[in-house]
């Protein structure tokens, strides 16, 4: 069950509905649900004027809802009911009670009447009379069971005393079923719902002479079943009904008094964990609604009713009901006392000015209304009413003589108000033309006087500067001591309302410098300086030389270009070409140093090399080529300098360099020495050989450290240490990790 039927109460003639919900998410078919009155009366055959059974299915939640509607309840409808759900080998059941109010309950001092005994001993003509007298509604079902019992009453050979037709036990207690057999040595078998019972801690079998006992300890709802004692082919059966004890209240509700808007928690504790309870307010059952006003919380044996943001309507008597008792508590909700932190003050304002009435109260949730001479104030183009937190404001723009009045603020729900007077001050003045000194607003452009504007050579340079002033100021542009005019066809100066624009078509390196703009009018003047930087492509590298050739390797060295394009050289592009095909291939790109080793050259080929310089603008227009070519000799074995011994030394050191964050970077140096040295890399004197972020390569004497996707944390001092039998050598460099793009780019 996802929702079990709860105990219910109804007056005579009233209607009531019991609901059971079953989750079938893990089931292949619809489960079977049966409704019983007592332990044996199946209500499916009683549907009609007074009883209706309905079922619905929600495909979204996979939940079946089963409902039992009792219409025009009668006094004899009261009693214990049971709902069973089953699917193949799965079974669950729950008990609930129906109480009928409206007629006095007759308490008899006579002993309880056994209806079974009356029916067994009565003639068939008296059956209907007995059923009517004792409120039996399922007479047909009782007669079927009576017929079956009468068949079992034939003389038994194996049993001297059989089981009673039915037994009842309270949940958690124990019960002993007893039979007397004719043969004291015979073995008996006990069955539960047709399945043989094996002796366990809860099921105990006893043989005492002719008596055979089955003891069931700690009875639960699982033990509610049909039991059979089998002797050979002969058997006797009975039904065991397990009655759940009423759920008692261990801890009662307590009265509560809270302030308006506070949270209320009514807590009780019951005797059984997981038991269901019913909450009522002033006799009306509480349920979860769309506003989530009430929340119901279960925590083991504790049950809590939560009321969020209590209001005056939440005052009343709250009751919690269980199957074995109930508890009542009273909830009182009091209004908070509203305090005035700041009252509105009298104002005296001039024409066209702004009037602001402001007050502050203790509760930020309190709303209010503004009145002018007793008439509610409405918002319009001049009047603005705001409520932010505890502060309430009435703002009147462009005050006019008719705005003079008494203004009042009345908090909603409170019997007091705040008042103030607005007085209008009429001032006669002679008209004087307004004059505002001129102002240059570089901050509107996101720049300051220290900012630099960078423009690429050949592109348009446009300086658009916001200015203010009344009357409109005149604008003069200067570079150094020279006034810039439109004499040059590339230069254009414009002045519009609120802006002055200086434009240079096709910027050149000579246009770089500090530009000053001066604005003047009769009220004053203002000046501002703007630093302009013109960047261009770099020149070609110089003095490219072939420094060494060994094996399949060539060592190159060069000098930076004389013209860096007015910005930093960010790297070099090294290319090689076979002299036969003259097809160029890039060996290194964005290479930071001014020397490198080109490896993996092919034997028998003749190579030439060239280098481009790179800055943020782009690639140098022309490369620097080697004057001579290099021929890689053919040999069966890779050539070496000296196969016996050679002093260890680092021929090309590491170079300090900045790199761009997020792009893989390499540090390289060259080492010579025989025997082959052992190489270790360090970062800030810490060995990084086993870190996955770094990859160490060694090929033909070229040592390379690859740093994968560096971040600012990877900056520091890197050291390469080479060691062999002839000695050791170390070299280090400083690595700086910069953000992806320059701040001005």
C-alpha positions as CSV (number, residue, x, y, z in Angstrom):
1,X,0.0,0.0,0.0
2,X,1.1,3.6,-0.7
3,X,-2.0,4.8,1.2
4,X,-4.0,2.6,3.6
5,X,-7.7,3.1,4.6
6,X,-8.0,5.1,7.9
7,X,-10.5,4.7,10.7
8,X,-13.7,6.7,10.0
9,X,-16.7,8.1,11.8
10,X,-20.1,9.0,10.3
11,X,-23.6,9.7,11.6
12,X,-26.6,7.5,10.8
13,X,-27.7,8.3,7.3
14,X,-24.4,9.9,6.3
15,X,-21.9,8.9,3.6
16,X,-18.3,8.0,4.0
17,X,-15.5,6.9,1.6
18,X,-12.5,4.7,2.4
19,X,-9.5,4.9,0.0
20,X,-6.6,2.5,-0.6
21,X,-3.8,3.3,-3.0
22,X,-1.4,0.6,-4.5
23,X,1.8,1.4,-6.4
24,X,2.1,-1.1,-9.4
25,X,5.4,0.3,-10.8
26,X,7.1,-3.1,-10.2
27,X,4.0,-5.3,-11.1
28,X,3.2,-6.6,-14.6
29,X,-0.6,-6.7,-14.0
30,X,-3.3,-5.1,-11.9
31,X,-3.3,-6.5,-8.3
32,X,-6.4,-8.0,-6.7
33,X,-8.1,-6.0,-4.0
34,X,-10.8,-7.3,-1.7
35,X,-12.8,-5.5,1.0
36,X,-14.1,-7.5,4.1
37,X,-16.3,-6.7,7.0
38,X,-14.9,-8.5,10.0
39,X,-12.7,-11.3,9.0
40,X,-14.8,-13.3,6.6
41,X,-17.6,-11.2,5.0
42,X,-16.5,-10.4,1.4
43,X,-18.2,-7.1,0.5
44,X,-17.9,-7.6,-3.3
45,X,-21.3,-9.3,-3.3
46,X,-22.9,-6.5,-1.2
47,X,-22.6,-3.8,-3.8
48,X,-25.8,-1.9,-4.4
49,X,-27.8,0.8,-2.8
50,X,-25.7,1.2,0.4
51,X,-22.3,0.1,-0.9
52,X,-20.3,0.9,-4.0
53,X,-16.7,-0.1,-4.9
54,X,-14.7,1.9,-7.4
55,X,-11.2,1.8,-8.8
56,X,-9.1,4.2,-11.0
57,X,-5.6,4.1,-12.5
58,X,-3.1,6.9,-13.0
59,X,-0.7,6.1,-15.8
60,X,1.7,8.9,-14.9
61,X,2.3,7.7,-11.3
62,X,1.5,3.9,-11.9
63,X,-0.8,4.1,-8.9
64,X,-4.2,2.2,-8.6
65,X,-6.8,3.9,-6.4
66,X,-9.5,1.6,-4.8
67,X,-12.5,3.3,-3.1
68,X,-15.3,1.9,-0.9
69,X,-18.3,4.2,-0.7
70,X,-20.8,3.6,2.1
71,X,-24.1,5.4,1.4
72,X,-26.8,6.2,4.0
73,X,-24.9,4.5,6.7
74,X,-27.0,2.3,9.1
75,X,-26.2,1.5,12.8
76,X,-25.3,-2.1,12.0
77,X,-22.7,-1.0,9.5
78,X,-20.3,-0.2,12.4
79,X,-17.5,-2.5,13.1
80,X,-14.0,-3.7,12.0
81,X,-13.2,-3.8,8.3
82,X,-10.3,-5.2,6.3
83,X,-8.7,-4.5,2.9
84,X,-6.5,-7.1,1.3
85,X,-4.3,-6.7,-1.8
86,X,-2.5,-9.6,-3.5
87,X,-0.5,-10.3,-6.7
88,X,0.9,-13.8,-7.3
89,X,3.0,-14.5,-4.2
90,X,2.8,-11.0,-2.8
91,X,0.2,-10.1,-0.1
92,X,-0.6,-7.2,2.1
93,X,-3.6,-6.2,4.3
94,X,-4.7,-3.5,6.7
95,X,-7.5,-3.2,9.3
96,X,-9.7,-0.1,10.0
97,X,-12.8,0.7,12.0
98,X,-16.1,2.4,11.2
99,X,-17.9,4.2,14.0
100,X,-21.6,5.1,13.5
101,X,-23.0,8.0,15.6
102,X,-26.6,8.9,16.1
103,X,-28.2,6.1,18.1
104,X,-27.6,5.1,21.8
105,X,-25.5,2.1,22.3
106,X,-27.3,-0.6,24.3
107,X,-25.0,-2.2,26.8
108,X,-26.2,-5.7,27.6
109,X,-25.2,-7.6,30.8
110,X,-26.1,-10.9,29.1
111,X,-23.2,-13.0,28.0
112,X,-22.0,-12.9,24.3
113,X,-24.1,-15.0,21.9
114,X,-22.3,-17.4,19.6
115,X,-24.1,-17.0,16.3
116,X,-22.4,-20.1,14.9
117,X,-23.9,-22.2,17.7
118,X,-27.4,-20.8,17.1
119,X,-27.2,-21.5,13.4
120,X,-25.8,-25.0,13.8
121,X,-28.6,-25.9,16.2
122,X,-31.5,-24.0,14.6
123,X,-33.7,-25.3,11.8
124,X,-33.4,-23.8,8.3
125,X,-36.6,-21.9,8.7
126,X,-35.1,-19.9,11.5
127,X,-32.0,-18.7,9.6
128,X,-33.4,-15.4,8.3
129,X,-34.8,-14.6,11.7
130,X,-31.5,-15.1,13.5
131,X,-29.6,-13.2,10.8
132,X,-32.0,-10.2,11.2
133,X,-31.8,-10.3,15.0
134,X,-28.0,-10.3,15.2
135,X,-27.3,-8.0,12.2
136,X,-25.9,-10.6,9.9
137,X,-25.8,-9.2,6.4
138,X,-23.9,-11.9,4.6
139,X,-26.2,-14.8,5.5
140,X,-25.4,-16.7,2.3
141,X,-21.7,-16.7,3.1
142,X,-22.3,-17.8,6.6
143,X,-24.5,-20.7,5.4
144,X,-21.8,-21.8,3.0
145,X,-19.3,-22.0,5.8
146,X,-21.9,-23.6,8.1
147,X,-22.6,-26.3,5.4
148,X,-18.8,-26.9,5.2
149,X,-18.6,-27.1,9.0
150,X,-21.5,-29.6,9.1
151,X,-19.7,-31.8,6.6
152,X,-16.7,-31.8,8.9
153,X,-18.9,-32.9,11.9
154,X,-19.0,-36.5,10.7
155,X,-17.4,-39.0,13.1
156,X,-13.6,-38.6,13.0
157,X,-11.4,-41.7,13.3
158,X,-8.1,-39.9,13.8
159,X,-9.3,-37.0,16.0
160,X,-11.0,-37.2,19.3
161,X,-11.2,-33.3,19.5
162,X,-10.7,-31.1,16.5
163,X,-9.7,-27.4,16.2
164,X,-12.3,-24.7,16.8
165,X,-13.7,-23.1,13.7
166,X,-11.8,-19.8,14.4
167,X,-9.4,-18.3,16.8
168,X,-8.5,-14.6,17.5
169,X,-5.3,-13.2,19.0
170,X,-4.0,-9.7,19.6
171,X,-1.0,-8.7,17.6
172,X,2.3,-9.3,19.5
173,X,0.8,-12.0,21.7
174,X,1.0,-15.8,21.4
175,X,-1.6,-18.4,20.8
176,X,-1.7,-22.2,21.2
177,X,-3.8,-24.4,18.8
178,X,-4.6,-27.8,20.3
179,X,-6.1,-31.1,18.9
180,X,-6.6,-34.4,20.5
181,X,-5.8,-37.5,18.4
182,X,-7.0,-41.1,18.8
183,X,-3.6,-42.6,18.5
184,X,-1.0,-41.2,21.0
185,X,1.9,-42.3,18.7
186,X,0.7,-40.8,15.5
187,X,2.6,-38.0,13.9
188,X,0.7,-34.9,12.8
189,X,1.6,-32.2,10.3
190,X,0.6,-28.5,10.6
191,X,-0.2,-26.5,7.4
192,X,-0.6,-22.7,7.0
193,X,-2.6,-21.7,3.9
194,X,-1.8,-25.1,2.4
195,X,2.0,-24.9,3.1
196,X,3.6,-27.1,5.7
197,X,4.9,-25.3,8.7
198,X,8.5,-26.0,9.8
199,X,9.4,-25.7,13.5
200,X,11.2,-22.4,14.2
201,X,11.6,-20.0,17.1
202,X,8.1,-18.7,16.5
203,X,6.4,-22.0,15.6
204,X,6.7,-24.6,18.4
205,X,5.2,-28.2,18.1
206,X,4.4,-30.2,21.2
207,X,3.2,-33.8,21.7
208,X,1.7,-34.5,25.2
209,X,0.0,-37.9,25.3
210,X,-2.9,-37.7,22.8
211,X,-2.7,-33.9,22.7
212,X,-0.9,-32.1,19.8
213,X,-0.1,-28.4,20.2
214,X,1.0,-25.7,17.7
215,X,2.2,-22.5,19.6
216,X,2.7,-19.3,17.6
217,X,4.8,-16.7,19.4
218,X,4.7,-12.9,18.7
219,X,1.8,-13.0,16.3
220,X,1.8,-10.6,13.4
221,X,-0.5,-9.8,10.5
222,X,1.4,-12.4,8.5
223,X,0.0,-15.1,10.8
224,X,-3.6,-14.1,9.9
225,X,-4.4,-17.3,7.8
226,X,-6.1,-20.6,7.6
227,X,-4.4,-23.5,9.6
228,X,-4.8,-27.2,9.1
229,X,-3.8,-30.2,11.3
230,X,-3.2,-33.3,9.1
231,X,-3.2,-36.9,10.4
232,X,-2.7,-39.2,7.4
233,X,-5.5,-38.4,5.0
234,X,-7.7,-36.8,7.6
235,X,-7.5,-33.2,8.6
236,X,-9.2,-30.5,10.6
237,X,-9.0,-26.7,9.8
238,X,-9.4,-23.4,11.5
239,X,-9.0,-19.7,10.8
240,X,-6.7,-17.5,12.9
241,X,-7.6,-13.7,13.0
242,X,-4.8,-11.4,14.3
243,X,-6.2,-8.2,15.8
244,X,-4.1,-5.1,15.9
245,X,-4.0,-3.4,19.3
246,X,-5.2,0.2,19.3
247,X,-2.5,2.9,18.8
248,X,-2.1,4.9,22.0
249,X,-0.9,8.4,22.5
250,X,2.3,8.4,24.5
251,X,2.9,12.2,24.4
252,X,-0.1,14.6,24.1
253,X,-0.2,17.9,22.2
254,X,0.6,21.1,24.0
255,X,-1.1,24.5,23.7
256,X,0.9,27.1,21.8
257,X,0.8,30.9,21.5
258,X,2.7,32.4,18.6
259,X,3.0,35.8,16.9
260,X,1.6,36.4,13.5
261,X,3.8,35.1,10.7
262,X,5.7,32.7,12.9
263,X,5.9,28.9,12.4
264,X,3.7,26.5,14.5
265,X,4.7,22.9,15.2
266,X,2.2,20.6,17.1
267,X,4.0,17.4,18.1
268,X,2.7,14.2,19.5
269,X,4.1,10.7,20.1
270,X,2.3,7.4,19.5
271,X,2.9,3.9,20.8
272,X,3.6,2.3,17.5
273,X,6.1,3.4,14.8
274,X,4.6,4.0,11.4
275,X,1.0,4.2,12.7
276,X,-1.5,6.5,10.9
277,X,-3.1,9.5,12.7
278,X,-5.7,12.0,11.7
279,X,-5.4,15.8,12.3
280,X,-8.5,18.0,12.8
281,X,-9.0,21.7,13.4
282,X,-12.2,22.6,15.1
283,X,-13.7,19.3,14.0
284,X,-12.7,19.6,10.3
285,X,-10.1,17.1,9.0
286,X,-6.9,18.7,7.7
287,X,-5.4,17.6,4.4
288,X,-2.5,18.8,2.2
289,X,-3.7,21.6,0.0
290,X,-2.1,23.3,-3.0
291,X,-1.0,26.3,-0.8
292,X,1.0,23.9,1.4
293,X,-0.5,25.7,4.4
294,X,-0.3,22.5,6.4
295,X,2.5,20.0,6.4
296,X,2.4,16.6,8.1
297,X,5.7,15.1,9.2
298,X,6.4,11.5,10.5
299,X,9.6,10.6,12.3
300,X,9.3,7.1,13.8
301,X,6.7,7.4,16.6
302,X,6.6,11.2,16.4
303,X,4.0,13.0,14.3
304,X,4.2,16.7,13.7
305,X,1.7,19.2,12.2
306,X,3.5,22.2,10.8
307,X,1.7,25.5,10.0
308,X,3.9,28.0,8.1
309,X,3.5,31.7,8.7
310,X,0.6,31.6,11.1
311,X,-2.3,34.0,10.7
312,X,-5.3,35.0,12.9
313,X,-7.4,32.4,10.9
314,X,-5.1,29.6,12.3
315,X,-6.4,30.2,15.9
316,X,-8.5,27.3,17.1
317,X,-8.5,23.8,18.7
318,X,-6.3,21.2,16.9
319,X,-7.0,17.5,17.5
320,X,-4.9,14.4,16.7
321,X,-6.7,11.1,16.6
322,X,-5.4,7.5,16.7
323,X,-7.3,4.2,16.8
324,X,-6.8,4.2,20.6
325,X,-7.2,7.8,21.7
326,X,-7.0,11.5,20.9
327,X,-5.4,14.7,22.1
328,X,-6.4,18.4,21.8
329,X,-4.4,21.6,21.9
330,X,-5.3,25.2,21.5
331,X,-3.3,27.5,19.2
332,X,-3.4,31.3,19.7
333,X,-2.0,33.7,17.1
334,X,-1.3,37.3,18.3
335,X,-0.7,40.4,16.1
336,X,2.7,41.9,16.3
337,X,3.0,45.3,17.7
338,X,4.0,47.6,14.9
339,X,6.8,50.1,15.8
340,X,7.5,53.3,14.0
341,X,11.3,53.7,13.5
342,X,11.0,56.9,11.4
343,X,7.9,59.0,11.0
344,X,7.1,61.3,8.0
345,X,8.1,65.0,8.4
346,X,6.6,68.3,7.2
347,X,8.1,69.5,3.9
348,X,8.4,73.0,2.3
349,X,9.5,72.8,-1.3
350,X,9.7,75.2,-4.3
351,X,8.1,74.9,-7.7
352,X,9.6,72.2,-10.0
353,X,11.4,70.6,-7.0
354,X,10.9,67.0,-5.7
355,X,9.0,66.2,-2.5
356,X,9.7,62.9,-0.7
357,X,7.7,61.6,2.3
358,X,9.5,58.7,4.0
359,X,8.6,56.5,7.0
360,X,10.1,53.3,8.4
361,X,8.1,50.7,10.4
362,X,9.3,47.5,12.2
363,X,7.6,44.9,10.0
364,X,8.8,44.7,6.4
365,X,5.7,42.7,5.3
366,X,3.2,45.5,6.4
367,X,1.6,47.3,3.5
368,X,-0.1,50.7,3.7
369,X,-2.1,53.4,1.9
370,X,-1.2,57.1,1.3
371,X,-3.9,59.8,1.5
372,X,-4.0,63.4,0.5
373,X,-6.5,65.4,2.5
374,X,-8.3,62.1,3.2
375,X,-8.4,61.0,-0.4
376,X,-6.3,58.0,-1.5
377,X,-3.2,58.9,-3.5
378,X,-2.9,57.1,-6.9
379,X,0.4,56.7,-8.8
380,X,0.8,58.7,-12.1
381,X,3.6,60.2,-14.1
382,X,4.6,62.6,-11.3
383,X,3.7,60.6,-8.2
384,X,5.6,57.4,-7.3
385,X,4.7,55.1,-4.3
386,X,7.4,52.6,-3.2
387,X,7.7,49.9,-0.5
388,X,11.1,48.4,0.0
389,X,11.6,46.4,3.1
390,X,10.5,48.4,6.1
391,X,10.6,51.7,4.2
392,X,7.6,53.3,2.6
393,X,8.0,56.3,0.3
394,X,5.8,58.8,-1.5
395,X,7.7,60.8,-4.1
396,X,6.1,63.8,-5.9
397,X,8.2,65.1,-8.9
398,X,7.9,68.7,-10.4
399,X,5.9,70.0,-7.4
400,X,3.0,72.3,-8.2
401,X,0.9,74.7,-6.0
402,X,-2.0,72.2,-6.1
403,X,0.2,69.6,-4.4
404,X,0.1,71.6,-1.1
405,X,-1.9,69.5,1.4
406,X,-1.8,67.2,4.4
407,X,-0.5,63.7,3.6
408,X,-1.1,60.6,5.7
409,X,0.2,57.1,5.7
410,X,-2.1,54.4,7.1
411,X,-0.6,50.9,7.7
412,X,-3.0,48.1,6.7
413,X,-4.4,46.2,9.7
414,X,-3.3,48.8,12.3
415,X,-5.4,51.5,14.0
416,X,-3.0,54.4,13.7
417,X,-1.6,56.7,11.0
418,X,1.4,59.0,10.3
419,X,0.7,62.6,9.0
420,X,2.8,65.5,7.6
421,X,2.1,68.7,5.7
422,X,3.5,69.8,2.3
423,X,3.9,73.5,2.0
424,X,4.6,75.1,-1.4
425,X,7.1,77.9,-1.6
426,X,6.7,80.2,-4.6
427,X,10.0,82.1,-5.5
428,X,10.2,84.7,-8.2
429,X,13.5,85.0,-9.9
430,X,14.8,86.7,-13.0
431,X,15.6,84.4,-15.9
432,X,19.4,83.9,-16.3
433,X,20.5,81.7,-19.1
434,X,21.9,78.4,-17.8
435,X,25.6,77.8,-18.2
436,X,27.4,74.6,-17.5
437,X,31.2,74.3,-17.7
438,X,32.3,71.8,-20.3
439,X,33.3,68.3,-19.3
440,X,35.0,65.4,-21.0
441,X,33.7,62.0,-20.0
442,X,36.4,59.5,-20.7
443,X,34.9,57.2,-18.0
444,X,31.8,56.7,-20.2
445,X,34.1,55.0,-22.7
446,X,35.5,52.6,-20.0
447,X,38.8,54.4,-20.1
448,X,40.9,56.7,-17.9
449,X,43.6,59.2,-18.7
450,X,46.1,56.3,-18.3
451,X,44.4,54.1,-20.9
452,X,46.1,53.3,-24.2
453,X,44.2,52.9,-27.5
454,X,45.9,50.3,-29.7
455,X,45.3,50.3,-33.5
456,X,46.8,48.1,-36.2
457,X,48.6,50.0,-38.9
458,X,46.4,50.4,-42.0
459,X,43.2,50.4,-40.0
460,X,41.0,53.4,-39.2
461,X,41.8,55.3,-36.0
462,X,38.6,56.7,-34.5
463,X,38.5,58.6,-31.2
464,X,34.9,59.3,-30.1
465,X,34.9,61.3,-26.9
466,X,31.6,62.2,-25.0
467,X,31.5,65.8,-23.9
468,X,28.9,68.0,-22.1
469,X,28.5,71.7,-21.6
470,X,26.0,74.6,-22.0
471,X,26.4,76.4,-24.3
472,X,27.9,73.8,-26.6
473,X,31.7,74.0,-26.2
474,X,34.3,74.3,-29.0
475,X,36.7,71.5,-29.5
476,X,40.5,71.6,-30.3
477,X,42.6,68.5,-30.9
478,X,46.4,68.7,-30.5
479,X,49.3,66.2,-30.8
480,X,52.2,67.4,-28.8
481,X,52.4,71.2,-29.4
482,X,50.8,71.0,-32.8
483,X,47.1,71.6,-33.5
484,X,45.6,68.8,-35.6
485,X,43.5,70.2,-38.5
486,X,41.9,68.6,-41.5
487,X,44.7,69.7,-43.9
488,X,45.7,66.0,-44.2
489,X,43.3,64.1,-46.3
490,X,43.5,61.2,-43.8
491,X,42.4,63.3,-40.9
492,X,38.8,64.3,-40.1
493,X,37.5,66.2,-37.1
494,X,33.7,66.2,-36.2
495,X,31.7,67.7,-33.4
496,X,28.1,66.7,-32.7
497,X,25.8,67.1,-29.8
498,X,27.4,65.4,-26.9
499,X,30.4,64.0,-28.9
500,X,33.6,65.1,-30.5
501,X,35.2,62.6,-33.0
502,X,38.7,62.5,-34.3
503,X,39.3,60.1,-37.3
504,X,42.5,59.0,-39.1
505,X,42.0,56.9,-42.2
506,X,44.7,54.2,-42.6
507,X,46.8,54.7,-39.4
508,X,50.5,54.8,-39.7
509,X,53.3,54.4,-37.2
510,X,53.9,58.1,-37.3
511,X,50.3,58.6,-36.0
512,X,51.4,57.2,-32.6
513,X,51.6,59.5,-29.7
514,X,49.5,61.4,-27.1
515,X,46.5,63.3,-28.4
516,X,45.0,66.1,-26.3
517,X,41.4,67.3,-26.6
518,X,40.5,70.7,-25.2
519,X,36.8,71.8,-24.8
520,X,35.9,75.5,-24.0
521,X,32.8,77.6,-23.4
522,X,32.1,80.8,-21.5
523,X,31.7,78.8,-18.3
524,X,35.2,77.2,-18.4
525,X,37.2,74.5,-20.1
526,X,38.4,70.9,-19.7
527,X,41.2,68.9,-21.2
528,X,42.0,65.2,-21.5
529,X,44.9,63.2,-23.0
530,X,44.5,60.0,-25.0
531,X,47.6,57.7,-25.6
532,X,47.5,56.1,-29.1
533,X,49.7,53.2,-30.0
534,X,50.0,51.9,-33.6
535,X,51.2,48.3,-34.0
536,X,52.3,46.6,-37.2
537,X,53.6,43.3,-38.4
538,X,57.2,42.5,-37.3
539,X,60.3,42.6,-39.5
540,X,62.2,39.5,-40.5
541,X,64.6,37.8,-38.1
542,X,68.3,38.4,-38.7
543,X,71.5,36.5,-39.0
544,X,70.1,32.9,-39.4
545,X,73.1,30.6,-39.1
546,X,73.6,26.8,-39.1
547,X,75.6,26.3,-35.9
548,X,76.1,22.5,-36.0
549,X,75.2,19.3,-37.9
550,X,75.3,15.8,-36.4
551,X,73.4,12.6,-37.4
552,X,70.0,13.6,-38.5
553,X,70.0,16.9,-36.5
554,X,70.8,20.5,-37.4
555,X,71.3,23.3,-34.8
556,X,70.1,26.8,-35.9
557,X,70.6,30.2,-34.3
558,X,69.3,33.7,-35.2
559,X,68.7,37.2,-33.9
560,X,65.4,38.9,-33.2
561,X,64.1,41.4,-35.9
562,X,65.2,45.0,-35.5
563,X,61.5,46.1,-36.0
564,X,59.2,44.2,-33.6
565,X,56.1,46.0,-35.0
566,X,55.9,48.2,-31.9
567,X,54.7,45.2,-29.7
568,X,56.2,42.1,-28.2
569,X,57.5,39.2,-30.4
570,X,55.5,36.3,-29.2
571,X,57.4,33.6,-31.1
572,X,58.9,32.3,-34.3
573,X,57.9,29.9,-37.1
574,X,60.8,27.6,-38.2
575,X,60.4,25.9,-41.6
576,X,62.5,23.4,-43.6
577,X,62.5,22.5,-47.3
578,X,64.1,19.7,-49.3
579,X,66.2,21.5,-51.9
580,X,64.9,19.2,-54.6
581,X,61.2,19.9,-54.1
582,X,61.4,23.3,-52.4
583,X,58.2,22.5,-50.5
584,X,58.2,24.2,-47.1
585,X,57.2,22.3,-43.9
586,X,56.7,23.9,-40.5
587,X,59.0,22.4,-37.8
588,X,58.1,24.7,-34.9
589,X,55.3,27.3,-34.5
590,X,55.1,30.0,-31.8
591,X,58.7,29.0,-30.8
592,X,59.9,31.4,-28.2
593,X,63.7,31.1,-28.3
594,X,66.3,32.3,-30.8
595,X,68.0,28.9,-31.3
596,X,66.6,25.4,-32.0
597,X,67.5,21.9,-33.1
598,X,65.7,20.5,-36.1
599,X,65.7,16.7,-35.9
600,X,64.4,13.7,-37.9
601,X,66.0,14.8,-41.1
602,X,66.3,12.3,-43.9
603,X,69.6,10.8,-45.0
604,X,70.7,11.8,-48.5
605,X,68.5,14.9,-48.6
606,X,69.8,18.5,-48.8
607,X,67.9,21.0,-46.7
608,X,67.5,24.8,-46.4
609,X,65.8,26.6,-43.6
610,X,63.8,29.9,-43.0
611,X,62.3,31.7,-40.0
612,X,59.3,34.1,-39.7
613,X,58.8,36.4,-36.7
614,X,55.4,36.5,-35.0
615,X,53.8,39.2,-32.8
616,X,50.1,39.8,-31.8
617,X,49.4,41.4,-35.2
618,X,50.6,38.5,-37.2
619,X,53.5,37.0,-39.2
620,X,56.4,39.0,-40.6
621,X,55.9,39.6,-44.3
622,X,59.3,38.2,-45.2
623,X,61.3,35.3,-43.7
624,X,65.0,35.1,-43.0
625,X,66.6,32.2,-45.0
626,X,69.8,30.3,-44.4
627,X,72.6,31.3,-46.8
628,X,73.9,27.7,-47.1
629,X,72.2,24.3,-47.4
630,X,72.8,21.2,-45.2
631,X,73.4,17.7,-46.7
632,X,72.6,14.8,-44.5
633,X,75.1,12.1,-45.1
634,X,74.1,8.5,-45.8
635,X,75.3,5.9,-43.3
636,X,74.3,2.5,-42.1
637,X,74.4,3.6,-38.5
638,X,73.5,6.9,-36.9
639,X,76.8,8.8,-36.7
640,X,78.2,9.9,-33.3
641,X,81.0,12.1,-32.3
642,X,83.0,9.7,-30.1
643,X,81.7,6.3,-29.2
644,X,84.1,5.8,-26.3
645,X,83.9,8.9,-24.1
646,X,82.8,12.5,-24.3
647,X,82.5,15.1,-21.6
648,X,79.0,15.9,-20.5
649,X,77.8,19.4,-21.2
650,X,74.6,21.2,-22.1
651,X,75.2,22.9,-25.5
652,X,72.0,24.9,-25.7
653,X,70.5,26.1,-22.4
654,X,66.9,26.7,-21.4
655,X,65.6,30.3,-22.0
656,X,63.3,32.4,-19.8
657,X,60.0,32.7,-21.6
658,X,56.3,33.6,-21.1
659,X,53.6,31.3,-22.4
660,X,49.8,31.6,-23.0
661,X,47.5,29.8,-20.5
662,X,45.6,26.9,-22.0
663,X,48.0,26.1,-24.8
664,X,50.5,23.2,-24.6
665,X,54.1,24.6,-24.2
666,X,57.6,23.0,-24.4
667,X,60.9,23.7,-22.8
668,X,64.0,22.4,-24.8
669,X,67.7,22.2,-24.4
670,X,70.6,20.2,-26.0
671,X,73.0,17.9,-24.2
672,X,76.2,16.1,-25.3
673,X,78.0,13.4,-23.5
674,X,79.0,9.7,-23.7
675,X,77.8,7.5,-22.1
676,X,74.1,8.6,-22.5
677,X,73.3,10.8,-19.5
678,X,70.3,10.3,-17.2
679,X,68.0,13.4,-17.3
680,X,65.7,14.7,-14.5
681,X,63.4,17.7,-14.6
682,X,62.5,19.8,-11.6
683,X,60.0,22.6,-10.9
684,X,60.9,24.9,-8.1
685,X,63.5,22.2,-7.1
686,X,60.8,19.5,-6.8
687,X,61.2,16.4,-9.0
688,X,58.3,16.2,-11.6
689,X,59.3,13.0,-13.3
690,X,56.2,11.1,-12.2
691,X,53.5,13.8,-12.7
692,X,51.0,13.2,-15.5
693,X,50.8,16.8,-16.5
694,X,54.4,16.7,-17.8
695,X,55.9,14.6,-20.6
696,X,59.7,14.3,-20.9
697,X,61.3,13.5,-24.3
698,X,64.9,12.9,-25.3
699,X,65.9,12.4,-29.0
700,X,69.3,12.8,-30.5
701,X,70.6,14.9,-27.6
702,X,67.5,17.2,-27.6
703,X,65.8,17.2,-24.2
704,X,62.2,18.4,-24.3
705,X,59.7,19.0,-21.4
706,X,56.1,19.3,-22.6
707,X,53.6,21.0,-20.3
708,X,50.0,20.1,-21.1
709,X,47.5,23.0,-21.0
710,X,49.4,25.1,-18.4
711,X,47.6,27.4,-15.9
712,X,49.1,30.3,-13.8
713,X,49.9,27.7,-11.1
714,X,52.4,26.1,-13.5
715,X,54.7,29.2,-13.6
716,X,58.0,29.0,-11.8
717,X,61.6,28.0,-12.1
718,X,62.2,24.8,-14.2
719,X,65.6,23.0,-14.0
720,X,67.0,20.2,-16.2
721,X,69.7,18.1,-14.7
722,X,71.9,15.6,-16.8
723,X,74.2,13.1,-15.1
724,X,76.6,10.4,-16.5
725,X,79.9,8.8,-15.5
726,X,81.9,11.8,-16.7
727,X,80.0,14.3,-14.6
728,X,76.8,16.3,-14.5
729,X,75.4,19.6,-15.8
730,X,72.3,21.6,-15.0
731,X,70.4,24.5,-16.6
732,X,67.3,26.4,-15.5
733,X,64.9,29.0,-16.8
734,X,61.9,31.0,-15.5
735,X,58.5,30.3,-17.0
736,X,55.7,32.9,-16.8
737,X,52.1,31.8,-17.6
738,X,50.0,34.7,-19.0
739,X,46.3,34.9,-19.6
740,X,45.0,34.0,-23.1
741,X,44.9,37.5,-24.6
742,X,46.6,40.8,-23.7
743,X,44.4,43.2,-21.7
744,X,44.3,45.7,-24.5
745,X,43.7,43.2,-27.3
